[in-house]
Amino acid sequence: MANETEAAAAAAQAINGQGEAHVISSAVDESKLVSDAVRSWPPHAVKDLLSIGVCIRCIFRLFGASEIVHSCATLLTSALSATVEKLMGLEGHMEHKDHGSKENPCSQQSSEGSELEPKLCKICLGILQFVYRDNREMVVKRACPYDFAVFITELVKQERHQIDSFSLEVSIPSSVVENEQAVWLYMKRKYDSELWFQEKFRADCLSAKDFLKLSITNPLETLLDTKYNLSSPLRIRLTYTHSEVAIKVQKHVEKKEGNKRIKTGMSSVLHQQPHRLPSCHLNCADDMDTRVGNEIAGREYSDFVTSEEYVSTRLCNVSDNNDSPDLSQFEVEKVSQPCSLTFLCHRTPVYIGGRYLKYSRNVSQTRWIIDDERMGEASVEEIIGSNILPICRGDNYKFHAAGREDIDVRMLGSGRPFLIEVQNARRVPSEMSVKEIERKINSMENNLVKVKNVKVVGSQGWSLMREGEAEKQVNFHFLVIYYNGCNRPKMAHFCLFYLVQKQYAALVWISRSLEDDDLKTLSSVMDMPILQRTPIRVLHRRSPLEREKIIHWMKVEKIAGSSQYFLLHLCTQAGTYIKEFVHGDLGRTHPSIGSILGCRAEILQLDVTDVKMDCFLTE
């Protein structure tokens, strides 16, 4: 047990922030678990895997020792190698081979290497050896999963996030799956008849990505003092990329240019030729669907299907050749450098909703700049967002509202629903902080904008905001439709709609005196349809369409001492152009107030007095 004691002592020195006695005890327990697992392995097969450059942790994966993942986060790689060397009787039998790159003089190494451990694993490309290139292109090696978790924790804390829980996302090159399959085929051709291979080898194999996640999740929970939660809004993402592998895939892509792509990629191999892949490979294949880490030579994710095609093509080629029991028919990727590691810690958007009121006719809803010149003295977006962003300590924000009013239109009544989407917020404001934001905005001296019923909402805030659309889907009815006598039914659906209503008050001038019959005519309107072509004033930025809208009701309020001016109160379907409904827009809106009264009509001022939506009406 001398080697195990030395391994435990080495592990104790590598762990920061833990009591020495506790670490030694933990390492001894981990060494026993490792020893128990290794004793059941066939020494000749382990020696074979080591000789072709497979790392210790990938060997653990291939032999299904998944329980070790959860409980051996503090054991150094050198300690694992020493245990395998002793229990397999490999002392002095393994030659030291350079299976990877030459040592970089700038490399940071936290432990000495082992003769058994290759410089870079031929399967995982060093990922499970915790070797990577950092953002300065320096090669870094961490001693154990705990050491790697310490590094991640430091980066997370540098971001100064409020941490209630976290999720962990890992993206790895697709060639890791390809290399693992090549090694499995090599071992199958040599040992397929042996019982240990049939019962144990890759029977419960975890993918390299899952193995890495499970190795560092428990240490991260301890170091961050919180729990892992798959649906947590705080995302920790590790993206591994490899330029040498990407170049090979790019060459394959270039060869295929001009030909139709194989859309199904790896899935075609799994479904059409399931006998060619062991059942455990299905999990590994699923891991290839990682959007960030598999961008290939600057290509977008839409081109990732071609890298899947590249992998599946090579797997098919080697699977078809069952003659040679070596790797000559399908050479495992040879790489000279480890993968580059990109770290990202971000929070999914925080949504803060409420209602705003706008009292100025010189404030736009959103920031409005034309030729580097600001239009209006401010914007609702900036007034609200600039007060929320510092409290949340976010990177940026987006402003969303249920409809919009022109810069010269006031928003009165109960206000218009809005939603502030804070990007990568380091802090989720408390209810008290939100009320302080509300008080701060409402106490501004210029009194341009006020807010009410402000609160932090989840992503369900979007469903509330969608009620601001002119048409809202409320019911779905499904029909079974048969095409051209085909017996296979195809589902189709249609929707019922209801109309969101908005109320306005407009100061109107007409070219003649207002008569009593005019009052009766306008007041008798009930659910009158109108047709509006895209107004001339917005035609430069809106599609030239014809829209049917509804005028639900109108009411006229006379102005004392004036026969040609009056207040028009009206309720319309959301999305109606009110200004154009008054003056007709050169006949592009019909009917209009002018055409109904048979005279010229102009709108002088307009206020929104109510947006009939339920969201954010109460605190």
PyMOL commands that set and color helices and strands:
alter all, ss='L'
color gray80, all
select helices_A, chain A and resi 2-14+20-38+43-51+56-62+67-71+77-87+127-129+145-158+175-191+195-199+208-224+243-256+266-272+274-276+281-286+301-319+380-392+431-442+461-468+516-523+536-538+578-583+593-597
alter helices_A, ss='H'
color red, helices_A
select strands_A, chain A and resi 108-109+131-133+139-141+165-171+227-228+234-241+340-347+350-358+363-364+369-370+373-374+378-379+396-401+409-423+449-457+471-481+490-499+501-510+526-533+546-558+565-573+589-590+601-611
alter strands_A, ss='S'
color yellow, strands_A
deselect
rebuild
show_as cartoon
